[in-house]
Amino acid sequence: MQTGSMDAVSALTARETWTVDDYRELMGQLMSVSDGAAKLARVLAQMESENPSPKGSVALKIGIARYVLCRFKEALAVLAEATANKDRHYFQALCWKMLGAYPKAMEELDRAAAKGFDDQEVKRQQVEVKALAGRLDEAAADVDKLESSAGVSAATHYLRGLVAELQGYGDRAVEHYEQARALDSAYPPATFRLAYYHDLHGQDDLAVDLYKECLQRPPVYANALLNLAVLYEDQGRCDQAINCLSRVLAMTPNHPRARLFLKDAEASRTMYYDEEQANRIARHNAVLDVPVTDFELSVRARNCLKKMNMRTLGDLVRISEIELLNYKNFGETSLKEIKDMLASRGLRLGQGVEEPIGELLSLVSAPPTAGIPVGTADMPIDQVDLSVRVRRALETLKVQTLGQLAQKTEVELLACKNFGQTSLNEVRQRLAEYGLQLAE
């Protein structure tokens, strides 16, 4: 660490007011010191203690510092008290973008432009917001306009890569991200998206290296730390995972996902994964999913089961002998057929009622899209805010939509490797946001 660089950071943070130019200078200075984020966090804490109800230029300065430290909601709260100039609107737009509130981000970018903010920078941000909001055709056309007016740059390559990635053209996206990094190695957005792409596609070593690059250049993406922590934990490097999560919590003590993941990482230090048990659960569930039509049954028994909506062996273990016999035209002969069929697979009628659910290893699954609001069932999992660990588990289980996820039981999810109680709680929370729940 250079003493002169630290002095420059101190001098910059001591300025009474900040603008976007000061922000850019701050970024350059923080990159030259080993603990830039920690230094800024200490300065911010002091500013906040000295200004409990900041207004005007002080509010803008605190808002920018909070943005750099990825405290976006808190940044918005204080920016609302800042002078309504171009810099305030620009940083409000950046915060709304990071929080996924794209219409609000576009509104603030328009206000920043109206106040005289740099036209090219506003247009670059607008293209990114449009892409993230799913307006991909508009975004692609706007990148063409950007290149026509300002030429090819790391920013335009990044934006083309983002559009290509969201359109499903992964190889093309990687090519543009790499070209962006070749033009400007200090362009964090391209580095982060490239890391995230490799992360989702199983290239763990590449992803780790790229996430680590992200951490060397402020503003440090909290998601880079979170995703890197998950990768470290998957590799059994729990201490490094905990270190990443602790860094997030040092900047944002109440960060919900970091707190959740930290508990998971600490538990993983002593976690024992019973692969044999997981395989046994998978085999047992496969048996319960066997259709009754795979067996030789009389026409009467088959018709009765069809009318009772008994489709699989799992359905049958939830019903008792008395319930079957009470059904019209279902007699002792048909009952014997059913009992013999189940016995051939080591099962019996009423087993699902008599035994605890934990011992049954998830005997049944809910009917497809049962109780799911219209349209929600078909929502792709890619559009749901889930951690990398959960996404990997769902990929292993071949879950592609919310409807398919809602058909899974807790035991089915917990049987997936590296899927623990923390991940289960995350899935429950996300499903609840869409009015859904896991199958009983």
LINJO-V69841 format. One record per residue. N is the residue number from 1. RES is the residue in one letter. SS is DSSP state (@ for helix, = for strand, . for the rest). OMEGA is omega in whole degrees, 0 to 359 (999 if undefined). Layout:
N,RES,SS,OMEGA  N,RES,SS,OMEGA
//
This chain:
1,M,.,180  2,Q,.,178  3,T,@,179  4,G,@,180  5,S,@,179  6,M,@,177  7,D,@,179  8,A,@,177  9,V,@,180  10,S,@,180  11,A,@,181  12,L,@,181  13,T,@,179  14,A,.,180  15,R,.,185  16,E,.,181  17,T,.,176  18,W,.,171  19,T,.,178  20,V,@,177  21,D,@,176  22,D,@,178  23,Y,@,181  24,R,@,177  25,E,@,178  26,L,@,179  27,M,@,179  28,G,@,180  29,Q,@,181  30,L,@,179  31,M,.,185  32,S,.,178  33,V,.,187  34,S,.,182  35,D,.,184  36,G,@,181  37,A,@,180  38,A,@,178  39,K,@,180  40,L,@,179  41,A,@,179  42,R,@,178  43,V,@,180  44,L,@,180  45,A,@,179  46,Q,@,179  47,M,@,181  48,E,@,180  49,S,@,180  50,E,@,183  51,N,.,183  52,P,.,178  53,S,.,186  54,P,.,177  55,K,.,172  56,G,@,185  57,S,@,178  58,V,@,178  59,A,@,178  60,L,@,180  61,K,@,179  62,I,@,179  63,G,@,178  64,I,@,180  65,A,@,178  66,R,@,177  67,Y,@,180  68,V,@,181  69,L,.,175  70,C,.,175  71,R,.,194  72,F,@,180  73,K,@,179  74,E,@,177  75,A,@,180  76,L,@,182  77,A,@,182  78,V,@,178  79,L,@,178  80,A,.,180  81,E,.,182  82,A,.,175  83,T,.,186  84,A,.,178  85,N,.,184  86,K,@,182  87,D,@,178  88,R,@,182  89,H,@,179  90,Y,@,182  91,F,@,172  92,Q,@,178  93,A,@,180  94,L,@,180  95,C,@,179  96,W,@,178  97,K,@,181  98,M,@,178  99,L,.,177  100,G,.,178  101,A,.,191  102,Y,@,177  103,P,@,179  104,K,@,178  105,A,@,180  106,M,@,179  107,E,@,182  108,E,@,177  109,L,@,177  110,D,@,179  111,R,@,178  112,A,@,179  113,A,@,180  114,A,@,180  115,K,.,176  116,G,.,179  117,F,.,182  118,D,.,187  119,D,@,182  120,Q,@,179  121,E,@,177  122,V,@,181  123,K,@,177  124,R,@,179  125,Q,@,180  126,Q,@,177  127,V,@,181  128,E,@,180  129,V,@,178  130,K,@,179  131,A,@,181  132,L,@,179  133,A,.,178  134,G,.,179  135,R,.,192  136,L,@,179  137,D,@,177  138,E,@,181  139,A,@,180  140,A,@,179  141,A,@,180  142,D,@,176  143,V,@,177  144,D,@,180  145,K,@,178  146,L,@,181  147,E,@,179  148,S,@,184  149,S,@,186  150,A,@,179  151,G,.,181  152,V,.,181  153,S,.,176  154,A,@,181  155,A,@,182  156,T,@,175  157,H,@,178  158,Y,@,182  159,L,@,176  160,R,@,178  161,G,@,180  162,L,@,179  163,V,@,180  164,A,@,180  165,E,@,182  166,L,@,174  167,Q,@,179  168,G,.,180  169,Y,.,186  170,G,@,182  171,D,@,179  172,R,@,180  173,A,@,180  174,V,@,181  175,E,@,180  176,H,@,178  177,Y,@,180  178,E,@,177  179,Q,@,177  180,A,@,180  181,R,@,178  182,A,@,179  183,L,@,182  184,D,.,183  185,S,.,180  186,A,.,180  187,Y,.,188  188,P,@,183  189,P,@,180  190,A,@,179  191,T,@,181  192,F,@,181  193,R,@,178  194,L,@,177  195,A,@,182  196,Y,@,179  197,Y,@,179  198,H,@,178  199,D,@,182  200,L,@,184  201,H,.,171  202,G,.,178  203,Q,.,190  204,D,@,183  205,D,@,177  206,L,@,181  207,A,@,180  208,V,@,181  209,D,@,182  210,L,@,176  211,Y,@,179  212,K,@,175  213,E,@,179  214,C,@,184  215,L,.,181  216,Q,.,184  217,R,.,177  218,P,.,356  219,P,.,180  220,V,.,178  221,Y,.,177  222,A,@,180  223,N,@,176  224,A,@,177  225,L,@,181  226,L,@,181  227,N,@,178  228,L,@,178  229,A,@,179  230,V,@,179  231,L,@,178  232,Y,@,182  233,E,@,178  234,D,@,179  235,Q,.,180  236,G,.,181  237,R,.,189  238,C,@,181  239,D,@,179  240,Q,@,176  241,A,@,180  242,I,@,178  243,N,@,179  244,C,@,182  245,L,@,178  246,S,@,178  247,R,@,177  248,V,@,183  249,L,@,176  250,A,@,179  251,M,@,181  252,T,.,187  253,P,.,183  254,N,.,180  255,H,.,188  256,P,@,183  257,R,@,179  258,A,@,179  259,R,@,180  260,L,@,182  261,F,@,180  262,L,@,177  263,K,@,180  264,D,@,181  265,A,@,179  266,E,@,178  267,A,@,182  268,S,@,179  269,R,.,182  270,T,.,182  271,M,.,175  272,Y,.,180  273,Y,.,181  274,D,.,183  275,E,@,180  276,E,@,179  277,Q,@,179  278,A,@,178  279,N,@,179  280,R,@,178  281,I,@,181  282,A,@,180  283,R,@,182  284,H,@,179  285,N,@,177  286,A,@,178  287,V,@,183  288,L,@,179  289,D,.,181  290,V,.,179  291,P,=,178  292,V,@,179  293,T,@,178  294,D,@,183  295,F,.,176  296,E,.,179  297,L,.,177  298,S,.,180  299,V,@,181  300,R,@,181  301,A,@,181  302,R,@,181  303,N,@,179  304,C,@,180  305,L,@,180  306,K,@,180  307,K,@,179  308,M,.,181  309,N,.,175  310,M,.,187  311,R,.,187  312,T,=,176  313,L,@,178  314,G,@,176  315,D,@,185  316,L,@,181  317,V,.,178  318,R,.,184  319,I,.,183  320,S,.,178  321,E,@,183  322,I,@,179  323,E,@,178  324,L,@,183  325,L,@,179  326,N,.,181  327,Y,.,183  328,K,.,176  329,N,.,179  330,F,.,185  331,G,.,183  332,E,@,181  333,T,@,178  334,S,@,179  335,L,@,180  336,K,@,178  337,E,@,183  338,I,@,182  339,K,@,179  340,D,@,180  341,M,@,179  342,L,@,181  343,A,@,180  344,S,.,178  345,R,.,177  346,G,.,182  347,L,.,177  348,R,.,178  349,L,.,177  350,G,.,183  351,Q,@,181  352,G,@,179  353,V,@,186  354,E,@,188  355,E,.,177  356,P,.,183  357,I,@,180  358,G,@,181  359,E,@,181  360,L,@,177  361,L,.,177  362,S,.,186  363,L,.,186  364,V,.,174  365,S,.,182  366,A,.,176  367,P,.,182  368,P,.,176  369,T,.,180  370,A,.,177  371,G,.,183  372,I,.,180  373,P,.,183  374,V,.,178  375,G,.,182  376,T,.,184  377,A,.,184  378,D,.,181  379,M,.,180  380,P,=,177  381,I,@,180  382,D,@,182  383,Q,@,181  384,V,.,181  385,D,.,181  386,L,.,178  387,S,.,180  388,V,@,182  389,R,@,180  390,V,@,180  391,R,@,180  392,R,@,179  393,A,@,181  394,L,@,174  395,E,@,178  396,T,@,180  397,L,.,180  398,K,.,176  399,V,.,184  400,Q,.,181  401,T,=,177  402,L,@,179  403,G,@,179  404,Q,@,179  405,L,@,181  406,A,@,177  407,Q,.,181  408,K,.,175  409,T,=,178  410,E,@,183  411,V,@,178  412,E,@,180  413,L,@,182  414,L,@,179  415,A,.,180  416,C,.,184  417,K,.,178  418,N,.,177  419,F,.,184  420,G,.,183  421,Q,@,179  422,T,@,178  423,S,@,179  424,L,@,179  425,N,@,179  426,E,@,180  427,V,@,179  428,R,@,182  429,Q,@,181  430,R,@,179  431,L,@,181  432,A,@,179  433,E,@,179  434,Y,.,178  435,G,.,183  436,L,.,174  437,Q,.,179  438,L,.,179  439,A,=,179  440,E,.,999
//
